[in-house]
Amino acid sequence: MTTDAAEPRTDGVPPHAGHGPVAQTSPATPGRLRRPPNLGLDRFSGLYVWAAAIVIFAVWVPDTFLTTANARVVAGDQAITAMLAIGLVLPLAAGVFDLSCAATMGFSVTVVMWLQVHGVNALLAALITIAVGAGIGALNGFIVVELRVNSFIGTLGVSSILTGAAYWVTNGQQIVEGVSVNFLDFGGFQWWGLPLPFYLMLVLAAVVYIVIEHTTVGRYLYAVGGNPQAARLAGVRDRRLVFGALLTSATVAAFTGVVLASKLGSASYDVGLTYLLPAFSAVFLGSTQIRAGRVNVLGTLVAIYLLATGVKGLQLAGAPVFVNDLFNGLALVVAVALAGRSARRT
Amino acid sequence: MPGSALRVKGLSKTFPGQRALADVDLDIAPGEIRGLVGQNGSGKSTLIKVLAGYHAPDPGAAVEVAGMALHLGAPGAGDAAGLRFVHQDLGLVPSLDTVDNLALGRGYETGPTGLVRWRRERVAARSALERLGYDFSVRRPVGELSVSERTAVAVARALSRHATPPRVLVLDEPTANLPDTEVDRLFSLVRSVRDSGVAVLFVSHHLDEVFVLCDTVSVLRDGRHVATVPVFGLEENALVELMIGRRLEQHDAPASVAGAAGEVVVTVSELTGAVLAGVSFEVRAGEVVGIAGITGSGREEITSAIFGGVPRGGTVSVAGTALPPSRPDLSMAAGIGLVPAERHANAAFLEHSLRENVSIADHGPFRRHGLLSRGRERSDVAAWLERLDVRPPGTERRLDALSGGNQQKVVLARWLRRTPRVLLLDEPTQGVDVGAKEEIHTLVDRAAAGGAGVVVASSDDTELARLCGRVIVLRGGRAAEELHRPDLDADRITALTVRKASA
């Protein structure tokens, strides 16, 4: 039953199935070739699966899973990954990779801490760090737009450079002392039981959502991602746009780094890299959701919280630690493959 | 006649709503160079595609290669029978060298251990080129070779004996991208192929080349084989007459009102590009100017060069102000619009909605405080889709769900919405069915009547005759002739485009 719901069904689904959290497969009318009514079972499959996962774990491990504390933990833990992923939506919409985003975030964590250790006040340190992030974005833009290096390769190189630079700044040591108390309070602040990063993530998501869905810039990004030559011949300044997208994603990554630093209260040079794959997975998995076929903000959020719910539930049910990576990878491949299949069928 | 290298009998091909080939017979002897000529749409490319196994013909056709019946509609069958092709784009991989390109499709010679015998492959490649009269390093990437050298690689590959020796070599527009100096080299290559007993079918728009190279020439018109005649003693005018026939132009509606045109909207002077070598003209409000020319004449790049889509030299000015090159956005701001050729590459966002495809060139009307109003956008686009009778309608439908003709109308809507002062159209009815073609022509008439200066570049001379008040004929990158209504008809345009370059 539940595995059925995981598949984006487009055929033989009775019209009432969409109202329940789980798509019922009734034995009705397999022979009719009439096009089934569009229930959004493909576009919204993530939401259905998410609901199904919540129900399953609620039944399976009710004592620990179905608690407000658990909901808060899931919501808060994913805020950093979500911010990074939302920043990535912009370049990916234009068909450009920014593989350096996680390294930019990690580098920013070390920079903002190092500055404070060296006597810069917290706010100024944060602003400088974000400006440095913008500089990294400009470097990415220069490499991709002016030097015409493939974005996948160019930003991969920058990622490695930044990881090296972070090591250099920290000397390979963790920075744990000399950080302003206000800075740490900022990261530890809670409101209605949810940590501040969660709210910052919501604000960021709202801003990027509006830009990408409701402004000319968003349209142009998708146009460049869809067909750069056609976009250029329709008056879109594609090169400038790609530059701007890379600049923005790096700036967002740096901001995320500042938030992460205040949350962690420590900095080690390799803190960013573990976030790279989850962020990309979320955007790609998200591109099968809500606005199917396009990277988009809401789909990305659905993907992040769907995966987090699944992983958390399995952990509470007693699964070992490595289930995290296993589940994330599996879900990404299966979901994108299924979405590709249903797209080819139409 | 058992001696035929290639014999085609009763070949017809029907596409939905259109008969592309009707009962074509051809017979080519070994060691003969046969020209194949005809206007655009006469069925040449369909014939080649049927022979190559890309299209299956209508039932009842028979093709024999050296006396052996060919299994039709199966790619690879012709190759096995000795029927070989060199297509216009040559089909080479630029990053690979000659040895690798020759091995594509047939594989490498390997030793007992399964490793490639590179030395032997290189020697074989070099001698294959030598037989064609070429000598260059077989280890250089093909992309670095000159065009005639590349053509030689493609010919060598076509002639290499895999299972069977080659019997017939089909050359499809091999000179379209070739500079004049290299054409002679290609011709001696073709002659040496002929001398080895292979029959050659040479497809070309350039009649002068047919006269220099071919022994005989077959003419297709409207999908029918009208004549096969020896080239010796043939007059150029007689051949042109065979190509265009003696039909009446009944739908030749007077399009724009010549003479009553308004002020100059765009001035093009000394325009240069990859092929263009100094073309100057003016377009007035309300007039439709045609650009004719065979492939390689500069016709393909002229609209894009004016718009700034490809690099250009010379000046383009609108209302007295010169426009910077390579800036489509500024050209648009000055009031120019371009419906480019090859829609899928240059204009279509196939996976996006019709709404986004139409509105992309101007979001102004539905932007308030920087935000787009989707409701306003939808109603505006819906009105345009209705005005242009796009079917099926529906602003949220994906563009790739539409037929070619309707896709083209969507692209037209994108530009007509802006009410451009200058509307540039490149092959406006490429890949468009007959009904939609007429509708698009009407839309062009209306745009001109509404005061736009229109430039139409087209390889379809009937289309130019239908639309234009005057037609500029390009040859070798220059404006060679200019025809004005009423001395303007498709036959005359065709005759001028294929005339030997004398200038």
Boltz contact constraints between the chains, C-beta under 6 A:
constraints:
  - contact:
      token1: [A, 214]
      token2: [B, 371]
      max_distance: 6.0
  - contact:
      token1: [A, 214]
      token2: [B, 372]
      max_distance: 6.0
  - contact:
      token1: [A, 215]
      token2: [B, 370]
      max_distance: 6.0
  - contact:
      token1: [A, 216]
      token2: [B, 363]
      max_distance: 6.0
  - contact:
      token1: [A, 223]
      token2: [B, 360]
      max_distance: 6.0
  - contact:
      token1: [A, 226]
      token2: [B, 349]
      max_distance: 6.0
  - contact:
      token1: [A, 226]
      token2: [B, 352]
      max_distance: 6.0
  - contact:
      token1: [A, 227]
      token2: [B, 349]
      max_distance: 6.0
  - contact:
      token1: [A, 229]
      token2: [B, 346]
      max_distance: 6.0
  - contact:
      token1: [A, 230]
      token2: [B, 346]
      max_distance: 6.0
  - contact:
      token1: [A, 230]
      token2: [B, 347]
      max_distance: 6.0
  - contact:
      token1: [A, 233]
      token2: [B, 309]
      max_distance: 6.0
  - contact:
      token1: [A, 233]
      token2: [B, 328]
      max_distance: 6.0
  - contact:
      token1: [A, 233]
      token2: [B, 340]
      max_distance: 6.0
  - contact:
      token1: [A, 233]
      token2: [B, 346]
      max_distance: 6.0
  - contact:
      token1: [A, 234]
      token2: [B, 360]
      max_distance: 6.0
  - contact:
      token1: [A, 234]
      token2: [B, 361]
      max_distance: 6.0
  - contact:
      token1: [A, 235]
      token2: [B, 328]
      max_distance: 6.0
  - contact:
      token1: [A, 235]
      token2: [B, 329]
      max_distance: 6.0
  - contact:
      token1: [A, 235]
      token2: [B, 332]
      max_distance: 6.0
  - contact:
      token1: [A, 235]
      token2: [B, 361]
      max_distance: 6.0
  - contact:
      token1: [A, 237]
      token2: [B, 329]
      max_distance: 6.0
